[in-house]
């Protein structure tokens, strides 16, 4: 979670897949509003390598 400013946050979702960010406006206690951006694909390159390695291991295990 990143705090970009007062009542402005970004939630980073670790994912091998990227997609456009989702923007949300949230009611907070005291009657105010907060902006929450959900950003997908944090570490997407690294996680894509992990997924590829796991698939390779699974394929090798199935062959034996």
mmCIF file of the N, C-alpha and C atoms, coordinates in Angstrom:
data_MODEL
# 
_entry.id   MODEL 
# 
loop_
_atom_site.group_PDB 
_atom_site.id 
_atom_site.type_symbol 
_atom_site.label_atom_id 
_atom_site.label_alt_id 
_atom_site.label_comp_id 
_atom_site.label_asym_id 
_atom_site.label_entity_id 
_atom_site.label_seq_id 
_atom_site.pdbx_PDB_ins_code 
_atom_site.Cartn_x 
_atom_site.Cartn_y 
_atom_site.Cartn_z 
_atom_site.occupancy 
_atom_site.B_iso_or_equiv 
_atom_site.pdbx_formal_charge 
_atom_site.auth_seq_id 
_atom_site.auth_comp_id 
_atom_site.auth_asym_id 
_atom_site.auth_atom_id 
_atom_site.pdbx_PDB_model_num 
ATOM 1   N N  . UNK A 1 1  ? 0.853   -1.165  0.000   1.00 0.00 ? 1  UNK A N  1 
ATOM 2   C CA . UNK A 1 1  ? 0.000   0.000   0.000   1.00 0.00 ? 1  UNK A CA 1 
ATOM 3   C C  . UNK A 1 1  ? 0.896   1.223   0.000   1.00 0.00 ? 1  UNK A C  1 
ATOM 4   N N  . UNK A 1 2  ? 0.596   2.138   -0.875  1.00 0.00 ? 2  UNK A N  1 
ATOM 5   C CA . UNK A 1 2  ? 1.318   3.408   -0.947  1.00 0.00 ? 2  UNK A CA 1 
ATOM 6   C C  . UNK A 1 2  ? 0.389   4.535   -0.544  1.00 0.00 ? 2  UNK A C  1 
ATOM 7   N N  . UNK A 1 3  ? 0.909   5.476   0.210   1.00 0.00 ? 3  UNK A N  1 
ATOM 8   C CA . UNK A 1 3  ? 0.143   6.680   0.528   1.00 0.00 ? 3  UNK A CA 1 
ATOM 9   C C  . UNK A 1 3  ? 0.668   7.784   -0.370  1.00 0.00 ? 3  UNK A C  1 
ATOM 10  N N  . UNK A 1 4  ? -0.176  8.230   -1.298  1.00 0.00 ? 4  UNK A N  1 
ATOM 11  C CA . UNK A 1 4  ? 0.218   9.239   -2.273  1.00 0.00 ? 4  UNK A CA 1 
ATOM 12  C C  . UNK A 1 4  ? 0.013   10.658  -1.746  1.00 0.00 ? 4  UNK A C  1 
ATOM 13  N N  . UNK A 1 5  ? -0.824  10.784  -0.754  1.00 0.00 ? 5  UNK A N  1 
ATOM 14  C CA . UNK A 1 5  ? -1.153  12.084  -0.181  1.00 0.00 ? 5  UNK A CA 1 
ATOM 15  C C  . UNK A 1 5  ? -2.291  11.888  0.790   1.00 0.00 ? 5  UNK A C  1 
ATOM 16  N N  . UNK A 1 6  ? -2.786  12.976  1.358   1.00 0.00 ? 6  UNK A N  1 
ATOM 17  C CA . UNK A 1 6  ? -3.918  12.835  2.282   1.00 0.00 ? 6  UNK A CA 1 
ATOM 18  C C  . UNK A 1 6  ? -5.121  12.212  1.564   1.00 0.00 ? 6  UNK A C  1 
ATOM 19  N N  . UNK A 1 7  ? -5.626  11.142  2.106   1.00 0.00 ? 7  UNK A N  1 
ATOM 20  C CA . UNK A 1 7  ? -6.803  10.456  1.554   1.00 0.00 ? 7  UNK A CA 1 
ATOM 21  C C  . UNK A 1 7  ? -6.612  9.979   0.116   1.00 0.00 ? 7  UNK A C  1 
ATOM 22  N N  . UNK A 1 8  ? -5.384  9.628   -0.256  1.00 0.00 ? 8  UNK A N  1 
ATOM 23  C CA . UNK A 1 8  ? -5.079  9.118   -1.603  1.00 0.00 ? 8  UNK A CA 1 
ATOM 24  C C  . UNK A 1 8  ? -4.105  7.959   -1.462  1.00 0.00 ? 8  UNK A C  1 
ATOM 25  N N  . UNK A 1 9  ? -4.577  6.752   -1.784  1.00 0.00 ? 9  UNK A N  1 
ATOM 26  C CA . UNK A 1 9  ? -3.799  5.539   -1.569  1.00 0.00 ? 9  UNK A CA 1 
ATOM 27  C C  . UNK A 1 9  ? -3.766  4.697   -2.834  1.00 0.00 ? 9  UNK A C  1 
ATOM 28  N N  . UNK A 1 10 ? -2.695  3.906   -2.975  1.00 0.00 ? 10 UNK A N  1 
ATOM 29  C CA . UNK A 1 10 ? -2.585  2.925   -4.057  1.00 0.00 ? 10 UNK A CA 1 
ATOM 30  C C  . UNK A 1 10 ? -2.320  1.562   -3.435  1.00 0.00 ? 10 UNK A C  1 
ATOM 31  N N  . UNK A 1 11 ? -3.168  0.601   -3.774  1.00 0.00 ? 11 UNK A N  1 
ATOM 32  C CA . UNK A 1 11 ? -2.991  -0.783  -3.345  1.00 0.00 ? 11 UNK A CA 1 
ATOM 33  C C  . UNK A 1 11 ? -2.316  -1.534  -4.485  1.00 0.00 ? 11 UNK A C  1 
ATOM 34  N N  . UNK A 1 12 ? -1.115  -2.065  -4.232  1.00 0.00 ? 12 UNK A N  1 
ATOM 35  C CA . UNK A 1 12 ? -0.367  -2.815  -5.242  1.00 0.00 ? 12 UNK A CA 1 
ATOM 36  C C  . UNK A 1 12 ? -0.696  -4.292  -5.101  1.00 0.00 ? 12 UNK A C  1 
ATOM 37  N N  . UNK A 1 13 ? -1.194  -4.897  -6.179  1.00 0.00 ? 13 UNK A N  1 
ATOM 38  C CA . UNK A 1 13 ? -1.571  -6.306  -6.175  1.00 0.00 ? 13 UNK A CA 1 
ATOM 39  C C  . UNK A 1 13 ? -0.509  -7.078  -6.945  1.00 0.00 ? 13 UNK A C  1 
ATOM 40  N N  . UNK A 1 14 ? 0.213   -7.949  -6.236  1.00 0.00 ? 14 UNK A N  1 
ATOM 41  C CA . UNK A 1 14 ? 1.235   -8.768  -6.881  1.00 0.00 ? 14 UNK A CA 1 
ATOM 42  C C  . UNK A 1 14 ? 0.543   -9.738  -7.826  1.00 0.00 ? 14 UNK A C  1 
ATOM 43  N N  . UNK A 1 15 ? 0.884   -9.669  -9.082  1.00 0.00 ? 15 UNK A N  1 
ATOM 44  C CA . UNK A 1 15 ? 0.225   -10.490 -10.092 1.00 0.00 ? 15 UNK A CA 1 
ATOM 45  C C  . UNK A 1 15 ? 1.144   -10.650 -11.289 1.00 0.00 ? 15 UNK A C  1 
ATOM 46  N N  . UNK A 1 16 ? 1.058   -11.803 -11.937 1.00 0.00 ? 16 UNK A N  1 
ATOM 47  C CA . UNK A 1 16 ? 1.813   -12.018 -13.169 1.00 0.00 ? 16 UNK A CA 1 
ATOM 48  C C  . UNK A 1 16 ? 1.111   -11.353 -14.349 1.00 0.00 ? 16 UNK A C  1 
ATOM 49  N N  . UNK A 1 17 ? -0.146  -10.980 -14.168 1.00 0.00 ? 17 UNK A N  1 
ATOM 50  C CA . UNK A 1 17 ? -0.937  -10.351 -15.231 1.00 0.00 ? 17 UNK A CA 1 
ATOM 51  C C  . UNK A 1 17 ? -1.155  -8.882  -14.907 1.00 0.00 ? 17 UNK A C  1 
ATOM 52  N N  . UNK A 1 18 ? -1.074  -8.056  -15.924 1.00 0.00 ? 18 UNK A N  1 
ATOM 53  C CA . UNK A 1 18 ? -1.334  -6.641  -15.733 1.00 0.00 ? 18 UNK A CA 1 
ATOM 54  C C  . UNK A 1 18 ? -2.699  -6.295  -16.310 1.00 0.00 ? 18 UNK A C  1 
ATOM 55  N N  . UNK A 1 19 ? -3.279  -5.272  -15.806 1.00 0.00 ? 19 UNK A N  1 
ATOM 56  C CA . UNK A 1 19 ? -4.532  -4.741  -16.323 1.00 0.00 ? 19 UNK A CA 1 
ATOM 57  C C  . UNK A 1 19 ? -4.612  -3.289  -15.870 1.00 0.00 ? 19 UNK A C  1 
ATOM 58  N N  . UNK A 1 20 ? -5.492  -2.524  -16.480 1.00 0.00 ? 20 UNK A N  1 
ATOM 59  C CA . UNK A 1 20 ? -5.585  -1.114  -16.074 1.00 0.00 ? 20 UNK A CA 1 
ATOM 60  C C  . UNK A 1 20 ? -5.954  -0.988  -14.599 1.00 0.00 ? 20 UNK A C  1 
ATOM 61  N N  . UNK A 1 21 ? -5.477  0.062   -13.957 1.00 0.00 ? 21 UNK A N  1 
ATOM 62  C CA . UNK A 1 21 ? -5.816  0.267   -12.545 1.00 0.00 ? 21 UNK A CA 1 
ATOM 63  C C  . UNK A 1 21 ? -7.307  0.492   -12.358 1.00 0.00 ? 21 UNK A C  1 
ATOM 64  N N  . UNK A 1 22 ? -7.820  0.098   -11.211 1.00 0.00 ? 22 UNK A N  1 
ATOM 65  C CA . UNK A 1 22 ? -9.218  0.332   -10.849 1.00 0.00 ? 22 UNK A CA 1 
ATOM 66  C C  . UNK A 1 22 ? -9.249  1.456   -9.823  1.00 0.00 ? 22 UNK A C  1 
ATOM 67  N N  . UNK A 1 23 ? -10.081 2.456   -10.059 1.00 0.00 ? 23 UNK A N  1 
ATOM 68  C CA . UNK A 1 23 ? -10.182 3.603   -9.170  1.00 0.00 ? 23 UNK A CA 1 
ATOM 69  C C  . UNK A 1 23 ? -11.453 3.497   -8.340  1.00 0.00 ? 23 UNK A C  1 
ATOM 70  N N  . UNK A 1 24 ? -11.324 3.764   -7.041  1.00 0.00 ? 24 UNK A N  1 
ATOM 71  C CA . UNK A 1 24 ? -12.458 3.695   -6.122  1.00 0.00 ? 24 UNK A CA 1 
ATOM 72  C C  . UNK A 1 24 ? -12.471 4.924   -5.237  1.00 0.00 ? 24 UNK A C  1 
ATOM 73  N N  . UNK A 1 25 ? -13.662 5.404   -4.941  1.00 0.00 ? 25 UNK A N  1 
ATOM 74  C CA . UNK A 1 25 ? -13.825 6.463   -3.951  1.00 0.00 ? 25 UNK A CA 1 
ATOM 75  C C  . UNK A 1 25 ? -14.509 5.837   -2.747  1.00 0.00 ? 25 UNK A C  1 
ATOM 76  N N  . UNK A 1 26 ? -13.918 6.002   -1.580  1.00 0.00 ? 26 UNK A N  1 
ATOM 77  C CA . UNK A 1 26 ? -14.364 5.309   -0.378  1.00 0.00 ? 26 UNK A CA 1 
ATOM 78  C C  . UNK A 1 26 ? -14.784 6.337   0.672   1.00 0.00 ? 26 UNK A C  1 
ATOM 79  N N  . UNK A 1 27 ? -15.932 6.097   1.301   1.00 0.00 ? 27 UNK A N  1 
ATOM 80  C CA . UNK A 1 27 ? -16.351 6.921   2.435   1.00 0.00 ? 27 UNK A CA 1 
ATOM 81  C C  . UNK A 1 27 ? -15.525 6.532   3.656   1.00 0.00 ? 27 UNK A C  1 
ATOM 82  N N  . UNK A 1 28 ? -14.996 7.523   4.340   1.00 0.00 ? 28 UNK A N  1 
ATOM 83  C CA . UNK A 1 28 ? -14.220 7.265   5.555   1.00 0.00 ? 28 UNK A CA 1 
ATOM 84  C C  . UNK A 1 28 ? -14.947 7.871   6.748   1.00 0.00 ? 28 UNK A C  1 
ATOM 85  N N  . UNK A 1 29 ? -14.608 7.385   7.926   1.00 0.00 ? 29 UNK A N  1 
ATOM 86  C CA . UNK A 1 29 ? -15.253 7.899   9.127   1.00 0.00 ? 29 UNK A CA 1 
ATOM 87  C C  . UNK A 1 29 ? -15.007 9.406   9.239   1.00 0.00 ? 29 UNK A C  1 
ATOM 88  N N  . UNK A 1 30 ? -15.980 10.105  9.729   1.00 0.00 ? 30 UNK A N  1 
ATOM 89  C CA . UNK A 1 30 ? -15.882 11.551  9.824   1.00 0.00 ? 30 UNK A CA 1 
ATOM 90  C C  . UNK A 1 30 ? -16.494 12.259  8.633   1.00 0.00 ? 30 UNK A C  1 
ATOM 91  N N  . UNK A 1 31 ? -17.049 11.482  7.690   1.00 0.00 ? 31 UNK A N  1 
ATOM 92  C CA . UNK A 1 31 ? -17.744 12.077  6.556   1.00 0.00 ? 31 UNK A CA 1 
ATOM 93  C C  . UNK A 1 31 ? -16.883 12.409  5.363   1.00 0.00 ? 31 UNK A C  1 
ATOM 94  N N  . UNK A 1 32 ? -15.618 12.088  5.411   1.00 0.00 ? 32 UNK A N  1 
ATOM 95  C CA . UNK A 1 32 ? -14.742 12.390  4.284   1.00 0.00 ? 32 UNK A CA 1 
ATOM 96  C C  . UNK A 1 32 ? -14.729 11.287  3.239   1.00 0.00 ? 32 UNK A C  1 
ATOM 97  N N  . UNK A 1 33 ? -13.976 11.530  2.210   1.00 0.00 ? 33 UNK A N  1 
ATOM 98  C CA . UNK A 1 33 ? -13.796 10.565  1.121   1.00 0.00 ? 33 UNK A CA 1 
ATOM 99  C C  . UNK A 1 33 ? -12.308 10.286  0.961   1.00 0.00 ? 33 UNK A C  1 
ATOM 100 N N  . UNK A 1 34 ? -12.003 9.073   0.513   1.00 0.00 ? 34 UNK A N  1 
ATOM 101 C CA . UNK A 1 34 ? -10.624 8.707   0.194   1.00 0.00 ? 34 UNK A CA 1 
ATOM 102 C C  . UNK A 1 34 ? -10.603 8.113   -1.203  1.00 0.00 ? 34 UNK A C  1 
ATOM 103 N N  . UNK A 1 35 ? -9.515  8.328   -1.901  1.00 0.00 ? 35 UNK A N  1 
ATOM 104 C CA . UNK A 1 35 ? -9.318  7.766   -3.237  1.00 0.00 ? 35 UNK A CA 1 
ATOM 105 C C  . UNK A 1 35 ? -8.419  6.539   -3.099  1.00 0.00 ? 35 UNK A C  1 
ATOM 106 N N  . UNK A 1 36 ? -8.875  5.415   -3.634  1.00 0.00 ? 36 UNK A N  1 
ATOM 107 C CA . UNK A 1 36 ? -8.090  4.184   -3.621  1.00 0.00 ? 36 UNK A CA 1 
ATOM 108 C C  . UNK A 1 36 ? -7.908  3.711   -5.055  1.00 0.00 ? 36 UNK A C  1 
ATOM 109 N N  . UNK A 1 37 ? -6.663  3.586   -5.460  1.00 0.00 ? 37 UNK A N  1 
ATOM 110 C CA . UNK A 1 37 ? -6.333  3.037   -6.769  1.00 0.00 ? 37 UNK A CA 1 
ATOM 111 C C  . UNK A 1 37 ? -5.796  1.628   -6.550  1.00 0.00 ? 37 UNK A C  1 
ATOM 112 N N  . UNK A 1 38 ? -6.397  0.647   -7.224  1.00 0.00 ? 38 UNK A N  1 
ATOM 113 C CA . UNK A 1 38 ? -5.905  -0.732  -7.156  1.00 0.00 ? 38 UNK A CA 1 
ATOM 114 C C  . UNK A 1 38 ? -5.097  -0.963  -8.425  1.00 0.00 ? 38 UNK A C  1 
ATOM 115 N N  . UNK A 1 39 ? -3.807  -1.204  -8.246  1.00 0.00 ? 39 UNK A N  1 
ATOM 116 C CA . UNK A 1 39 ? -2.882  -1.363  -9.371  1.00 0.00 ? 39 UNK A CA 1 
ATOM 117 C C  . UNK A 1 39 ? -2.424  -2.809  -9.430  1.00 0.00 ? 39 UNK A C  1 
ATOM 118 N N  . UNK A 1 40 ? -2.722  -3.466  -10.544 1.00 0.00 ? 40 UNK A N  1 
ATOM 119 C CA . UNK A 1 40 ? -2.364  -4.867  -10.745 1.00 0.00 ? 40 UNK A CA 1 
ATOM 120 C C  . UNK A 1 40 ? -1.033  -4.975  -11.472 1.00 0.00 ? 40 UNK A C  1 
ATOM 121 N N  . UNK A 1 41 ? -0.378  -6.118  -11.287 1.00 0.00 ? 41 UNK A N  1 
ATOM 122 C CA . UNK A 1 41 ? 0.847   -6.387  -12.025 1.00 0.00 ? 41 UNK A CA 1 
ATOM 123 C C  . UNK A 1 41 ? 2.112   -5.964  -11.316 1.00 0.00 ? 41 UNK A C  1 
ATOM 124 N N  . UNK A 1 42 ? 2.003   -5.655  -10.024 1.00 0.00 ? 42 UNK A N  1 
ATOM 125 C CA . UNK A 1 42 ? 3.200   -5.333  -9.264  1.00 0.00 ? 42 UNK A CA 1 
ATOM 126 C C  . UNK A 1 42 ? 4.119   -6.556  -9.309  1.00 0.00 ? 42 UNK A C  1 
ATOM 127 N N  . UNK A 1 43 ? 5.346   -6.388  -9.711  1.00 0.00 ? 43 UNK A N  1 
ATOM 128 C CA . UNK A 1 43 ? 6.313   -7.491  -9.873  1.00 0.00 ? 43 UNK A CA 1 
ATOM 129 C C  . UNK A 1 43 ? 5.891   -8.475  -10.967 1.00 0.00 ? 43 UNK A C  1 
ATOM 130 N N  . UNK A 1 44 ? 5.163   -8.004  -11.963 1.00 0.00 ? 44 UNK A N  1 
ATOM 131 C CA . UNK A 1 44 ? 4.634   -8.901  -12.989 1.00 0.00 ? 44 UNK A CA 1 
ATOM 132 C C  . UNK A 1 44 ? 5.732   -9.658  -13.729 1.00 0.00 ? 44 UNK A C  1 
ATOM 133 N N  . UNK A 1 45 ? 6.850   -9.024  -14.015 1.00 0.00 ? 45 UNK A N  1 
ATOM 134 C CA . UNK A 1 45 ? 7.926   -9.718  -14.737 1.00 0.00 ? 45 UNK A CA 1 
ATOM 135 C C  . UNK A 1 45 ? 8.505   -10.847 -13.894 1.00 0.00 ? 45 UNK A C  1 
ATOM 136 N N  . UNK A 1 46 ? 8.763   -10.580 -12.623 1.00 0.00 ? 46 UNK A N  1 
ATOM 137 C CA . UNK A 1 46 ? 9.317   -11.605 -11.739 1.00 0.00 ? 46 UNK A CA 1 
ATOM 138 C C  . UNK A 1 46 ? 8.332   -12.755 -11.535 1.00 0.00 ? 46 UNK A C  1 
ATOM 139 N N  . UNK A 1 47 ? 7.059   -12.425 -11.318 1.00 0.00 ? 47 UNK A N  1 
ATOM 140 C CA . UNK A 1 47 ? 6.063   -13.473 -11.101 1.00 0.00 ? 47 UNK A CA 1 
ATOM 141 C C  . UNK A 1 47 ? 5.820   -14.297 -12.367 1.00 0.00 ? 47 UNK A C  1 
ATOM 142 N N  . UNK A 1 48 ? 5.921   -13.685 -13.527 1.00 0.00 ? 48 UNK A N  1 
ATOM 143 C CA . UNK A 1 48 ? 5.791   -14.434 -14.776 1.00 0.00 ? 48 UNK A CA 1 
ATOM 144 C C  . UNK A 1 48 ? 6.905   -15.472 -14.886 1.00 0.00 ? 48 UNK A C  1 
ATOM 145 N N  . UNK A 1 49 ? 8.121   -15.126 -14.453 1.00 0.00 ? 49 UNK A N  1 
ATOM 146 C CA . UNK A 1 49 ? 9.240   -16.084 -14.464 1.00 0.00 ? 49 UNK A CA 1 
ATOM 147 C C  . UNK A 1 49 ? 8.985   -17.227 -13.482 1.00 0.00 ? 49 UNK A C  1 
ATOM 148 N N  . UNK A 1 50 ? 8.434   -16.898 -12.314 1.00 0.00 ? 50 UNK A N  1 
ATOM 149 C CA . UNK A 1 50 ? 8.118   -17.938 -11.325 1.00 0.00 ? 50 UNK A CA 1 
ATOM 150 C C  . UNK A 1 50 ? 7.065   -18.898 -11.882 1.00 0.00 ? 50 UNK A C  1 
ATOM 151 N N  . UNK A 1 51 ? 6.023   -18.350 -12.501 1.00 0.00 ? 51 UNK A N  1 
ATOM 152 C CA . UNK A 1 51 ? 4.970   -19.187 -13.080 1.00 0.00 ? 51 UNK A CA 1 
ATOM 153 C C  . UNK A 1 51 ? 5.549   -20.095 -14.161 1.00 0.00 ? 51 UNK A C  1 
ATOM 154 N N  . UNK A 1 52 ? 6.401   -19.566 -15.014 1.00 0.00 ? 52 UNK A N  1 
ATOM 155 C CA . UNK A 1 52 ? 7.015   -20.367 -16.078 1.00 0.00 ? 52 UNK A CA 1 
ATOM 156 C C  . UNK A 1 52 ? 7.875   -21.485 -15.489 1.00 0.00 ? 52 UNK A C  1 
ATOM 157 N N  . UNK A 1 53 ? 8.631   -21.185 -14.439 1.00 0.00 ? 53 UNK A N  1 
ATOM 158 C CA . UNK A 1 53 ? 9.472   -22.200 -13.802 1.00 0.00 ? 53 UNK A CA 1 
ATOM 159 C C  . UNK A 1 53 ? 8.622   -23.295 -13.161 1.00 0.00 ? 53 UNK A C  1 
ATOM 160 N N  . UNK A 1 54 ? 7.538   -22.912 -12.513 1.00 0.00 ? 54 UNK A N  1 
ATOM 161 C CA . UNK A 1 54 ? 6.657   -23.912 -11.892 1.00 0.00 ? 54 UNK A CA 1 
ATOM 162 C C  . UNK A 1 54 ? 6.009   -24.811 -12.939 1.00 0.00 ? 54 UNK A C  1 
ATOM 163 N N  . UNK A 1 55 ? 5.624   -24.237 -14.070 1.00 0.00 ? 55 UNK A N  1 
ATOM 164 C CA . UNK A 1 55 ? 5.045   -25.048 -15.149 1.00 0.00 ? 55 UNK A CA 1 
ATOM 165 C C  . UNK A 1 55 ? 6.076   -26.028 -15.693 1.00 0.00 ? 55 UNK A C  1 
ATOM 166 N N  . UNK A 1 56 ? 7.323   -25.581 -15.806 1.00 0.00 ? 56 UNK A N  1 
ATOM 167 C CA . UNK A 1 56 ? 8.389   -26.456 -16.303 1.00 0.00 ? 56 UNK A CA 1 
ATOM 168 C C  . UNK A 1 56 ? 8.625   -27.616 -15.340 1.00 0.00 ? 56 UNK A C  1 
ATOM 169 N N  . UNK A 1 57 ? 8.644   -27.334 -14.053 1.00 0.00 ? 57 UNK A N  1 
ATOM 170 C CA . UNK A 1 57 ? 8.829   -28.387 -13.049 1.00 0.00 ? 57 UNK A CA 1 
ATOM 171 C C  . UNK A 1 57 ? 7.670   -29.369 -13.108 1.00 0.00 ? 57 UNK A C  1 
ATOM 172 N N  . UNK A 1 58 ? 6.459   -28.853 -13.233 1.00 0.00 ? 58 UNK A N  1 
ATOM 173 C CA . UNK A 1 58 ? 5.279   -29.730 -13.299 1.00 0.00 ? 58 UNK A CA 1 
ATOM 174 C C  . UNK A 1 58 ? 5.355   -30.630 -14.537 1.00 0.00 ? 58 UNK A C  1 
ATOM 175 N N  . UNK A 1 59 ? 5.778   -30.077 -15.658 1.00 0.00 ? 59 UNK A N  1 
ATOM 176 C CA . UNK A 1 59 ? 5.887   -30.869 -16.882 1.00 0.00 ? 59 UNK A CA 1 
ATOM 177 C C  . UNK A 1 59 ? 6.979   -31.938 -16.748 1.00 0.00 ? 59 UNK A C  1 
ATOM 178 N N  . UNK A 1 60 ? 8.098   -31.610 -16.110 1.00 0.00 ? 60 UNK A N  1 
ATOM 179 C CA . UNK A 1 60 ? 9.175   -32.570 -15.917 1.00 0.00 ? 60 UNK A CA 1 
ATOM 180 C C  . UNK A 1 60 ? 8.739   -33.691 -14.966 1.00 0.00 ? 60 UNK A C  1 
ATOM 181 N N  . UNK A 1 61 ? 8.003   -33.327 -13.934 1.00 0.00 ? 61 UNK A N  1 
ATOM 182 C CA . UNK A 1 61 ? 7.521   -34.329 -12.955 1.00 0.00 ? 61 UNK A CA 1 
ATOM 183 C C  . UNK A 1 61 ? 6.525   -35.279 -13.601 1.00 0.00 ? 61 UNK A C  1 
ATOM 184 N N  . UNK A 1 62 ? 5.684   -34.759 -14.487 1.00 0.00 ? 62 UNK A N  1 
ATOM 185 C CA . UNK A 1 62 ? 4.683   -35.591 -15.145 1.00 0.00 ? 62 UNK A CA 1 
ATOM 186 C C  . UNK A 1 62 ? 5.313   -36.567 -16.123 1.00 0.00 ? 62 UNK A C  1 
ATOM 187 N N  . UNK A 1 63 ? 6.476   -36.197 -16.679 1.00 0.00 ? 63 UNK A N  1 
ATOM 188 C CA . UNK A 1 63 ? 7.148   -37.054 -17.644 1.00 0.00 ? 63 UNK A CA 1 
ATOM 189 C C  . UNK A 1 63 ? 7.856   -38.231 -16.988 1.00 0.00 ? 63 UNK A C  1 
ATOM 190 N N  . UNK A 1 64 ? 8.088   -38.167 -15.677 1.00 0.00 ? 64 UNK A N  1 
ATOM 191 C CA . UNK A 1 64 ? 8.834   -39.238 -14.995 1.00 0.00 ? 64 UNK A CA 1 
ATOM 192 C C  . UNK A 1 64 ? 7.927   -40.176 -14.304 1.00 0.00 ? 64 UNK A C  1 
# 
